[in-house]
Amino acid sequence: MRTGGWPARIPAALGRVLGSRARLRWVHLILGGALLMPYFLLAQVFVGVLAGGVNTLASTPLVFIAYGASVPLAAATGVLGLVRQMSVVAVRALCGVPGEQLAEGPARSWAARGRSAAWWSLHLGIGALVSGMSLAVPPMAVVLILLPFVSALREMPVGSGWLSTAADPYVAPFLGIGLLAGLVLCAAGAGRLLARLAPVLLGPTPADRLAAAEERAADLAVRNRLARELHDAVGHALSAVTLQAVAARRVLDSDPAFVREALAAIEDTTRRTVGELDTVLGLLRDGDQARPDAAPAPTLVADLDGLLARTRAAGTTVTARQDPGPVGDWTQLPAIASREAYRIVQEGLSNALRHGAGPVELSIAVTAARDARDASGGKDGAHRELEITMTNPPGNGEGPAARTTGGRGLRGAAERAALLGGRVEAGPHEGLWRLRAVLPLGAGSAGSPR
């Protein structure tokens, strides 16, 4: 059931034509009229020359001809890429259009430039008409409203026809009020029209949406990379330091030599982690450009021994088998493969420290890729892979299936391998927990440095 009536609708109607949003849209229209003035003055010169050198301002038809010629001039400059960016800022601030409905950045495609030019010509063209009315109507309306009360006004020839000082003094005030009401309605209607057209003409094009999606994907990739670095560096260090401290506390009185070794390992772990953390924070501050004084990222070739020593200091036995392999030496790795392989081994050891129970067996070897091995039998020139295998018993009282394969660290290790075209497998295997990573290295001869 409908309630209320015209008395209840009047405040809402007045709010639409006189509210703060309507007033801001009016300001937006007047701004458009001001922006059209350079084009109008230029068109006025050309129209005056074509009309035989007359003053166009003295002729109402020539004024409208100059106005009509100025709008295409404005549209021609509207194809500039920055016009859309400037228009979007003004529309957001003054027209009350939600920001998600408008495009970000300058127009790049010609389709977007064409829509920006259409908006630019509409804004400036309609704004010029509203601006002219805003300048001319209020003074004339005041004259008409005061006409019955000021006799001197009736003797001054102002206006034309009904809208002049020759109008009936008893009718003139109503005409003046009507002029003001018409101006307000025209400004509100024009502002509302532009607000409706803004998402259509200034909204994102498919190319804009694609560019925004690519930008978000790139930003997400950077964030994921930094999250992996923080997780692998800090997470492993905290796990190792915690276990080293626990092991040292348990034998504090009985094995001082082990305690000293554990404290030295804690000191070395924290020092290295602070350096890695400073490097990651530097990337957060400076973007992808690493600082010259930043600590180098650890690699499998240079830092594996230290990583194993710190893990053993936590009380976990680690047996490492580092096979040169038939098609290459794992100590001669490309830098990026060596960095990512170190992080994968680090995550595997961290996972074993947190969840495992018992010794860890680590195997590192360069082998021929399976597809290349079938074709070449492992001969020189075969495509090579770095194969990392790590096994250890599951935690006390747990079955192999109880250990999770969905942690952030293992997902990060899989992402690292995927970036190089490799893969990571983690899960129960023959009663043990196994992590296996395969990183492609490309073609090369046995033992050739990379």
Phi, psi and omega in degrees: 000132182277137180244164179077197181184206181301320178301326180282336182273342184299313179300321179294319179295319178295325178296326181289331183256342182234359181290177184296323180293318178297322180292320178295322177294326176297316177299321178298320178293318179296324175299319177298320177297321178294323180290336179282343186304315178300320178293320180295317180296320178295316178295325179298321179296313181295318179295319178298320179294316180292333180275007178096024176081022180276164176277111184294333181291341179276355183232118180300315178300321180291329177297315180289328176295317178296322177297315179297326179283335183285332182294314175298327176298318178296319179298325180295323178277347180291347179282351177296139187300325185282347181298317180297318181299315179294320180294320180297319179299315180294319181294318179297320185281327191244337187258353178071027178271130179303140184297330182290347178271357183245154183281154176258142173078175181289157177288133182251315182277160180291331176297316178293323178295321178296318178294323177295320179296320177297316177297316183300315181292321178294314181300311183289320181293309179293321178299325179294319179295315179294322179296316178298318177296321181295332178277323188268323188290311185303314178300317180293323178296320178297318178300315181294321180293324181273354187303319180290341187258342182239105183293331181296332180292328182290345180266356181259127179282094181235135178086191184213134176064224179299328182267062180208174179288353176275359180290161177301124183302331181280341179264333186304317180300322179293324176296319179297316178296322178296321177299315180296317179296320179296321178297315180297317180294319179297316180296317180294317179295317179295319178296320178294320179298313180295324178295326178286326182279340185301312179297332181287316186266334181248005179285166182291137173275169174306323178295322178295318180296321179294317179296320178294321178294319178294322179294318178294322179295318178295319179295320179294323179296319178296316180297319178296320179297315179294323178296321177297317181298315180296316181298313185291318183286304186286317182298314179296318182297317180295319178297314182295315182296319179299313181291324177296318179293320179297316180296320180293321180296324183291331183244025184304320183269333188264336185220075181300328181296319179293322179298315179298320179295319180294318179295322177296321178294321177298315179299315181294319181297312182293322179297315180293322182292322177299319177297317179293320178297320178297323178295315180294318178296326175297323176294323178295322181283320190253006184081212183280353182276110180287146179287148180298330183268007181290148178294138179295148179292139180293149180234160180296320184293316188270333192239007181295317183300317179295321178298317179293321180296319180292325178292318179294330179293342176278000178097006180259130178281126179237121176254119184250128174244113186245090185274134176296330178081159184284343186238014178165160179261124183293342178282355177247072185253152169301148186302315184293321178294323179294321179294311182293324178296321177300314181295323179294315177297319179300316179294321178298316178293321178297319178296320179294321179295320183284320192244342187272171177215104180125179185293154178250134175248125183241131178234131178230127181205153172259121183234169174282141177299148185298318180292326180282330181295321179296325184277328188241351180068025179080016181283172179302144179094352179292153174292138187251156176225143170267120183248123180242124179233131181225127179229150173196158180294153175291172181296164182299129177078005181252147169275162180303326183286345183284343182279132188284149173246009187246019179290163180297323182296315180292323176296320177296320177297319178296321179294320178299314180295320181296326178299332179262005181085015181256199183206158177229132176240133179221134180163178180294143181207111177054046177081356179243169171263127184235136170243125181232125179239138178233121180241122179290140181243355182088190182273153177179161178276161180299129176074002180287136180289148181235000000 
